Amino acid sequence: VLGGSPTGLSTMWVPLIFLGIDIMVKEKKISGSMLAGISLYLSSWSDIHVTFFSSLAIPVWIFFVLCFHTNEIKLLFKDQIAIKKLTKAFIFFLPFAFLLWLQSTIIKSGLKDTTIIQQGRTMHEILLGSPEYTGFFCKGRDGVNSQIYIGVIFIVLISLLTLTAILQYKKVNKSVFSLFIISLIISIITVLLALGPKMPYGEKTWPLITKIIPPYKMIRQPAKIFIIAPIFMGLVSVSYTHLTLPRS
């Protein structure tokens, strides 16, 4: 991703986007929504892929924030002041979302007569920009394959963590275990989506994805979804470390 692509520079905004969302939801602070909104908007100045994939992941991240702070969320719906604070914080995020929508609308308007806007990327074009699964293991400079390298050691480590968590299921915090499994599944889905149409059953699955999420038809390099993978893979590690906490 860093090899000459503006995505490399734009990834600096990714952790700030999700940190801002965390602060906005958990602490109900305007500073969090401002941080998330500004970071999301500025990411579009470098690479719209980062903005698109981050936007897709924000609702999922909100879900995780709510799950990690279950006790506070239970109190939230009983506390009118807290609801007002969260609503106020969220309102400050909306202008940046509006700016992104306006920017996207203007660009589409200028290109409305082009084939790419009307029909999206062709399957052939997407296949050319999609890596093979061997890229996960091969460190060599093999075109787009190098964009998804994560290494054998990392895969083995995640596999061992998963096996250990399953074997200790009766002893661990069940709610955190669920969070661990969900974050693991989302990480795996992210990794598979990076393969584009070259994922298992991809040529049938990809058209379905573009129907469910229409902007996806504009994506030429599916591997760039890897910019959000560290966020969810990190969550796998964090939730694992919390497995031994007292049961809820």
Disulfide bonds with the S-S distance in Angstrom:
none
